[in-house]
Structure formats: C-alpha cells, structure tokens
Amino acid sequence: MAGIELLAPELLLEIMFMLPDNIGQNHLFWSSFTGDSKADYRRLPLMVERSGSTQRTDALTALVAYVARIETLDTMFSVTENGTALLCSGLDFPALRTLRLESLGRNNEPSLLFTAPQLRTLEVDTADLKNWATLLSPSLESVRLWGGTLEILVGILELCPRVSRIAMKLWDCLYSNETKDPFVALSRPFALALRELELELFEDPELVRVLHTGFSDVVLHTLKGRIYNGHGEENVELLADALLLGDVELHDEVGHVRHLQCWNNDSSFEVGEVWKHLSFHYNLHKTVREIQIHAEHWHDYLEVFDSYPLELQDGITLAIDTSWGEFPQIPDDEGDFLRASKILQMPGLSKVKFCGAQDSNYFLQTISDVLALIEPPTGRKVEVCVEYKLGNL
C-alpha cells in the first residue's frame, strides 16, 4: 500500500505542546512553526506482499509488470542470492532515476545484467559487483558507494560527466611508491559538475594523497573526509591538510566555506582542536555556513564555539542529530550524567535542522529539549526543519 504516514504540521503541533514547560524554564520563546509545501509530507514506501515457494521469483515477477514505469527502486537483502534475481534479471528500466541496493555481502561478487540508461541517483551499501560500469551511465548525478575501490572512483569521474556528488568508502586505496596513480590517465579537466565529495579511507595519509593527486584542480563546494586516529597535533594538521588543501578551491558561489565535516571512529577525537586549528589557520569561524552536531555533546560543542565564535551574521545552518535518547541528560568528563543547561547564542543562525530515526520514541522530546536551549537571534525568524532517517519496515 502507499499513503501518507505523517504530516509535518501535525508533527510540529506535538512539538509545540511540549515547548511551554521548557520555555518557562529557560525564558526563551519560539513563536511559530510552519510547513506549507509538498516537502512537508513523507510518503510510505510501496510494500509488495508476496507468497509462494520462491520469494525471489515472486518479487521479480511483481516488478516485471511495472519495469517500464518504475522511477525509484529501493531494495535491501541480507543474502546475495536474494538480490541476484534482480541484478541478473536482464531487465531494462527505461524510466529508473533512483536505485538503492543495501546489505549485499562483500564476499560475493554477482554480475550486473540489467540496465538503467536514465539513472540519476545510485546508492549501494557494502557490495562487490563485478561490472560496476554497467551502472555508470552519463546521466548519473549522485553516487554513494559504501564499499568501492579507487578504480571505481576514477571510473565515475571518467564516465559520468554530470555527477555533482560522490560519497565513497574505499576498501583498497593502498598507495605506495610503486603504485601507478590511477588519476594520471584521466583527461583534465574532469568532473566539471562535481561539487560535493565525501571519502572514507582506512589510512590517514591516503586521504591527503587522493585529494592531492586527483582533485587539486577541481572546485568543490563541500568536502568531507574521515580519518581513524583523530587525537594528537600531527593528526589535526593532517586532517586540515586533507580537508583544506592550499591548491583546492573549497567554496560556495560567494567564496565562503559552506560545509565542513570531519569525523572518525575514535571516541577520544578532539573536535575542539580541529576547530581551533582550522579557525586560526584558515579563518573557518568567519566563513562556515553549516555545522552538524550530536545532541549528547551539547556542552562540548558550545565550548568549542566559544573558543572561536562564528562571525557570519546570517545564513548559518545548525544540523542536530537526535539519536541520543537520554537528552537532555548528557555524559560528563567523569562518565556520569548531567542535565544540558547551556544556552546557544549564534547571531547568524537562520536554520535549525533535526534528523532522527522514524521509529524513535524520544525524537519529538529531544527536539523540544534542544529548542529550549537555543536563543533565537533578536528580530529574526529562524527556520526549523525536521528530517527523518528511514528505518527498516
């Protein structure tokens, strides 16, 4: 069935019911929430009920009747054989614009035997496919591959001239003095439409080398990178070199750094040191337009921003991950919990964006608690956006 699960105005109404107590405690006031566009409605995915002895055959049969009309195909399977029926179907999807494949085992390498000549968005999570080039059509604009190779990255740049966003987790990006640089064979300039690049590599220096060798002459509006050892002055400088190379233009249309994201898997990662380093050497605090934080580190981030306050007077977006279910209780330095109480004052704030799981019982309450700790700029409206991370149905 297909339908509307939740209207944003209803969601915001629930938030407003929660706000009065928090507002009274903190003497802050948010006057209104609105949502009038089609973007305020979130549609339920189409669910196909299937029966019979062979689920793979039944699922594929359900698709065949609509193959000429399907524009979005989002499929998840835990066993490679369950996806082979689709990947090796030999079907042509002439209208397909968005393809998402999730949870394909890395130890299996199925071939791709179906085509989608008008594909615009490709997202594949943890997959080893033998012939990736089948999906790399000139129409592609956004590619997210969590489990690709450096050769695939080069192939995207070579075969997809319209691609504007690439996000990849590279499994085998192992440079050495003997390794031939795969970017050398590319004709320059390449990737003229590329504006957003996100790379995750397992070795810190490799991120720097990929950016130096592959993207030194590419204009990027957004650049993200993950490293796996974030503490120590040497690694802070390494991260700065990777994200803000002197010969890489990282800016938006008016010359400002719009979005900088750095993260890793180490809980001791000192984001404060990164912020100070980039602000001191690159004036990041004067140009950054979007910041993403996690609610459980509320006090830590406010201390970081106090060291080099954001100086833009308008246009700053604060994106908040609400996955921490204990908020407003947050961990302290001793491993205990305290109640978040510090008020965020950001004169240039224009948008607050919340993102959480659709089945979260604490999502709405966290939004209410966070809004109560933000002081809106005087005399200016601040847009509040609510986004869902789709969970499993």
C-alpha distance (Angstrom), angle and dihedral (degrees) to the residues before:
residue distance angle dihedral
M1 . . .
A2 3.76 . .
G3 3.77 127.2 .
I4 3.77 149.2 121.3
E5 3.79 113.3 -67.6
L6 3.78 101.0 -175.7
L7 3.78 137.8 -0.5
A8 3.79 116.4 -137.6
P9 3.84 93.7 -133.3
E10 3.82 88.6 58.4
L11 3.79 90.4 49.4
L12 3.77 92.2 49.8
L13 3.79 90.6 47.2
E14 3.80 89.3 59.5
I15 3.80 89.8 50.0
M16 3.80 91.2 51.4
F17 3.81 90.4 53.5
M18 3.80 88.3 56.5
L19 3.79 95.7 47.1
P20 3.84 104.5 72.4
D21 3.82 96.0 74.0
N22 3.80 92.6 46.8
I23 3.78 92.2 45.3
G24 3.78 90.8 51.6
Q25 3.78 91.3 52.4
N26 3.80 96.0 48.6
H27 3.82 102.0 30.3
L28 3.78 91.7 -126.5
F29 3.77 127.2 133.1
W30 3.79 132.4 -155.1
S31 3.77 107.1 -172.7
S32 3.80 105.5 -163.1
F33 3.79 149.6 -8.3
T34 3.78 122.7 -149.5
G35 3.76 137.6 -179.0
D36 3.77 119.2 174.1
S37 3.80 107.0 152.0
K38 3.80 132.5 85.6
A39 3.79 87.7 -104.7
D40 3.80 87.5 73.8
Y41 3.79 90.9 71.7
R42 3.78 122.9 77.9
R43 3.79 117.0 -156.6
L44 3.77 124.9 -143.5
P45 3.82 113.6 -122.4
L46 3.79 117.5 -108.0
M47 3.82 108.9 -96.3
V48 3.80 119.0 -150.8
E49 3.80 115.9 -156.2
R50 3.76 110.4 -152.6
S51 3.79 133.9 -175.5
G52 3.77 138.6 176.4
S53 3.76 136.3 76.3
T54 3.80 98.1 -64.1
Q55 3.77 115.0 48.4
R56 3.80 93.2 -177.1
T57 3.80 92.3 56.3
D58 3.80 92.7 44.8
A59 3.79 92.9 49.4
L60 3.79 92.0 50.0
T61 3.80 91.5 46.2
A62 3.80 89.0 54.5
L63 3.81 89.4 55.2
V64 3.80 99.0 46.1
A65 3.80 95.2 69.7
Y66 3.80 90.4 57.0
V67 3.79 100.9 34.2
A68 3.81 93.5 113.9
R69 3.81 92.6 52.1
I70 3.81 105.1 38.2
E71 3.81 111.4 115.0
T72 3.83 99.5 170.4
L73 3.80 125.7 36.2
D74 3.81 117.2 -176.6
T75 3.79 115.4 175.0
M76 3.81 134.8 167.1
F77 3.80 127.2 -170.3
S78 3.79 133.6 167.4
V79 3.81 98.6 -156.5
T80 3.79 121.3 55.3
E81 3.80 93.2 -135.2
N82 3.80 89.4 60.9
G83 3.79 90.1 61.3
T84 3.78 97.5 40.5
A85 3.80 92.4 79.4
L86 3.79 88.7 64.1
L87 3.80 100.2 33.9
C88 3.81 92.9 49.2
S89 3.80 97.0 35.9
G90 3.81 96.3 108.5
L91 3.81 88.4 -137.4
D92 3.78 123.2 149.6
F93 3.83 115.9 -137.7
P94 3.83 102.5 -163.8
A95 3.83 95.2 174.5
L96 3.82 99.1 38.8
R97 3.80 111.7 127.4
T98 3.83 102.4 162.0
L99 3.81 127.7 38.7
R100 3.81 124.3 -179.5
L101 3.80 123.2 179.9
E102 3.80 118.4 -179.9
S103 3.82 137.0 -172.1
L104 3.76 100.8 7.8
G105 3.83 108.0 162.9
R106 3.79 115.1 -107.7
N107 3.78 93.8 -141.3
N108 3.79 92.9 66.3
E109 3.79 125.9 67.7
P110 3.80 112.3 -161.8
S111 3.78 120.4 -178.3
L112 3.78 123.9 -119.8
L113 3.78 113.8 -121.3
F114 3.79 102.1 164.1
T115 3.79 128.6 81.7
A116 3.80 135.9 -143.0
P117 3.82 107.9 179.8
Q118 3.83 94.6 178.8
L119 3.81 97.1 47.2
R120 3.82 112.5 146.7
T121 3.83 103.8 169.8
L122 3.81 125.5 37.8
E123 3.81 123.3 -177.8
V124 3.80 121.0 173.6
D125 3.80 122.3 172.6
T126 3.82 119.3 -157.5
A127 3.76 102.3 -19.5
D128 3.78 138.6 144.4
L129 3.78 107.2 -159.4
K130 3.79 119.4 179.1
N131 3.78 99.0 -141.1
W132 3.79 109.6 30.6
A133 3.79 91.5 164.6
T134 3.81 88.9 76.5
L135 3.81 88.6 74.0
L136 3.80 97.7 37.8
S137 3.78 98.4 94.3
P138 3.83 124.8 165.3
S139 3.81 88.9 -113.3
L140 3.83 94.5 65.6
E141 3.80 114.8 119.1
S142 3.82 103.8 166.2
V143 3.81 127.5 33.4
R144 3.80 128.1 -178.4
L145 3.81 116.2 176.9
W146 3.78 117.4 172.0
G147 3.77 99.6 -168.2
G148 3.79 107.6 26.7
T149 3.78 136.1 134.2
L150 3.77 135.5 -119.6
E151 3.80 89.1 -107.5
I152 3.82 89.9 57.5
L153 3.81 90.1 51.0
V154 3.79 90.0 52.9
G155 3.81 89.8 46.5
I156 3.81 91.1 54.6
L157 3.79 91.2 51.3
E158 3.79 90.6 48.3
L159 3.83 100.8 43.3
C160 3.82 103.7 31.0
P161 3.82 110.2 60.5
R162 3.83 93.1 169.1
V163 3.80 96.9 53.4
S164 3.81 110.9 126.0
R165 3.82 100.0 170.3
I166 3.80 130.6 42.0
A167 3.81 124.1 176.7
M168 3.80 116.6 176.3
K169 3.76 141.2 166.5
L170 3.78 105.6 -153.9
W171 3.79 117.5 -149.2
D172 3.78 101.7 -174.4
C173 3.80 107.8 28.0
L174 3.81 94.9 141.8
Y175 3.77 112.8 155.9
S176 3.78 122.8 -173.3
N177 3.76 135.9 164.9
E178 3.81 88.1 -95.6
T179 3.82 95.1 46.9
K180 3.78 115.1 105.4
D181 3.78 110.7 -125.8
P182 3.82 105.7 -116.3
F183 3.80 91.7 -154.0
V184 3.80 93.4 63.7
A185 3.80 93.4 79.2
L186 3.80 93.4 53.7
S187 3.77 116.3 104.6
R188 3.78 111.4 -124.7
P189 2.89 137.0 -98.4
F190 3.81 93.8 41.4
A191 3.81 134.4 164.2
L192 3.79 92.9 28.2
A193 3.82 91.1 170.8
L194 3.83 95.6 47.7
R195 3.80 112.2 119.6
E196 3.81 105.3 151.5
L197 3.79 126.7 48.1
E198 3.80 127.0 177.2
L199 3.80 120.3 179.5
E200 3.78 132.9 177.4
L201 3.79 119.0 -169.6
F202 3.78 132.6 170.8
E203 3.79 96.6 -131.6
D204 3.80 120.1 59.1
P205 3.84 97.8 -142.9
E206 3.80 91.8 50.6
L207 3.79 92.3 66.5
V208 3.78 89.8 55.8
R209 3.79 92.5 46.6
V210 3.81 94.8 48.8
L211 3.79 90.6 51.5
H212 3.80 93.1 45.6
T213 3.79 96.3 47.5
G214 3.78 99.7 34.6
F215 3.78 109.0 30.4
S216 3.78 109.3 25.9
D217 3.81 91.3 116.6
V218 3.84 99.4 35.0
V219 3.80 120.8 104.1
L220 3.81 109.0 -131.8
H221 3.80 124.9 -174.5
T222 3.79 93.8 -170.5
L223 3.79 127.3 27.2
K224 3.80 125.0 179.0
G225 3.77 130.4 177.8
R226 3.79 138.7 175.2
I227 3.78 125.6 -148.2
Y228 3.78 127.0 -177.5
N229 3.78 103.8 -137.2
G230 3.76 112.0 45.0
H231 3.79 105.2 166.6
G232 3.76 124.7 90.4
E233 3.79 131.6 54.5
E234 3.80 92.1 -98.5
N235 3.80 92.3 57.9
V236 3.79 92.1 44.9
E237 3.79 89.6 56.6
L238 3.79 89.6 44.5
L239 3.78 90.4 54.6
A240 3.79 90.6 48.3
D241 3.79 90.5 51.0
A242 3.78 90.9 49.8
L243 3.79 96.7 48.1
L244 3.79 101.8 34.1
L245 3.77 109.4 31.0
G246 3.75 115.2 178.9
D247 3.79 92.4 -124.8
V248 3.82 97.5 43.1
E249 3.78 116.5 88.8
L250 3.79 106.9 -137.1
H251 3.78 108.9 177.4
D252 3.76 147.2 105.4
E253 3.78 126.9 -116.3
V254 3.81 92.9 -72.9
G255 3.78 95.7 45.9
H256 3.80 101.1 -99.9
V257 3.77 129.8 126.3
R258 3.79 100.7 -108.7
H259 3.78 105.9 -175.7
L260 3.80 130.3 10.6
Q261 3.80 119.9 177.5
C262 3.78 126.4 179.1
W263 3.77 125.9 169.1
N264 3.78 142.1 147.1
N265 3.78 143.0 -177.8
D266 3.79 96.3 -101.9
S267 3.79 115.5 100.6
S268 3.81 90.2 -152.5
F269 3.80 92.6 62.2
E270 3.80 107.8 137.7
V271 3.78 104.6 -141.4
G272 3.80 88.7 172.8
E273 3.79 91.4 63.9
V274 3.80 90.9 49.9
W275 3.82 91.5 49.7
K276 3.81 92.2 49.0
H277 3.80 93.2 46.1
L278 3.80 95.3 49.2
S279 3.80 92.9 42.0
F280 3.80 93.1 49.7
H281 3.80 96.5 44.1
Y282 3.81 101.4 29.9
N283 3.84 105.6 21.6
L284 3.79 89.5 -120.6
H285 3.82 92.2 160.3
K286 3.81 89.0 60.7
T287 3.80 96.5 53.1
V288 3.82 111.5 25.6
R289 3.81 113.5 118.1
E290 3.81 103.9 -179.5
I291 3.79 131.6 38.7
Q292 3.80 126.3 -176.8
I293 3.79 119.3 -159.7
H294 3.80 139.2 169.6
A295 3.78 117.1 -119.5
E296 3.83 94.1 -132.5
H297 3.83 90.3 64.6
W298 3.81 94.5 50.5
H299 3.82 97.6 130.0
D300 3.80 93.1 41.8
Y301 3.79 92.9 54.6
L302 3.79 93.3 47.1
E303 3.80 89.0 54.0
V304 3.81 89.4 49.5
F305 3.80 92.0 52.5
D306 3.81 90.8 47.3
S307 3.81 89.8 60.7
Y308 3.82 91.5 59.6
P309 3.84 109.1 7.2
L310 3.79 117.8 -149.0
E311 3.79 108.8 -100.7
L312 3.81 104.2 -166.9
Q313 3.79 108.7 110.8
D314 3.80 96.1 -152.0
G315 3.79 142.9 11.6
I316 3.83 101.3 46.7
T317 3.82 117.5 145.1
L318 3.80 119.9 -157.0
A319 3.83 111.3 -160.3
I320 3.81 115.1 -165.6
D321 3.80 126.7 -164.5
T322 3.81 107.7 -145.9
S323 3.81 98.0 -168.5
W324 3.82 91.9 114.2
G325 3.81 101.8 97.3
E326 3.82 97.0 -167.5
F327 3.80 97.4 63.6
P328 3.02 129.1 162.6
Q329 3.82 81.3 35.7
I330 3.81 107.2 77.0
P331 3.83 131.5 178.4
D332 3.78 119.2 -101.7
D333 3.80 130.2 -151.5
E334 3.81 92.0 -87.5
G335 3.79 95.3 54.6
D336 3.79 93.5 -104.2
F337 3.79 127.1 112.9
L338 3.78 131.9 -106.6
R339 3.78 133.0 176.8
A340 3.81 116.5 -99.1
S341 3.78 106.8 -116.4
K342 3.80 109.0 150.6
I343 3.80 114.6 114.2
L344 3.80 118.6 -132.6
Q345 3.80 113.6 -135.3
M346 3.80 113.4 -173.7
P347 3.84 113.3 161.9
G348 3.82 93.4 -164.1
L349 3.81 95.6 50.4
S350 3.82 112.4 132.0
K351 3.82 104.0 155.7
V352 3.80 137.4 29.0
K353 3.80 113.9 -163.3
F354 3.81 123.2 -167.8
C355 3.80 124.0 -163.4
G356 3.80 126.7 -175.5
A357 3.79 144.9 138.6
Q358 3.78 118.0 -67.0
D359 3.82 92.6 -131.3
S360 3.79 94.5 47.9
N361 3.81 114.5 130.7
Y362 3.79 91.6 -161.9
F363 3.82 99.6 43.9
L364 3.81 97.0 99.8
Q365 3.79 94.4 41.9
T366 3.81 91.6 50.9
I367 3.80 90.7 52.3
S368 3.78 89.9 52.0
D369 3.81 93.1 47.7
V370 3.81 93.4 47.8
L371 3.81 94.5 47.9
A372 3.78 88.4 53.3
L373 3.83 88.7 60.7
I374 3.81 96.5 51.2
E375 3.78 120.0 84.9
P376 3.82 108.6 -151.2
P377 3.82 115.6 -132.7
T378 3.78 112.3 -94.8
G379 3.79 114.3 -92.9
R380 3.79 96.1 0.3
K381 3.79 134.3 104.9
V382 3.78 117.1 -125.3
E383 3.80 118.3 -153.8
V384 3.81 115.9 -132.7
C385 3.82 117.3 -155.7
V386 3.80 127.8 -173.1
E387 3.79 118.8 -158.4
Y388 3.78 129.5 -178.7
K389 3.76 128.3 -141.2
L390 3.79 102.4 -143.8
G391 3.78 113.2 -121.8
N392 3.77 130.2 -162.4
L393 3.82 116.0 -70.7
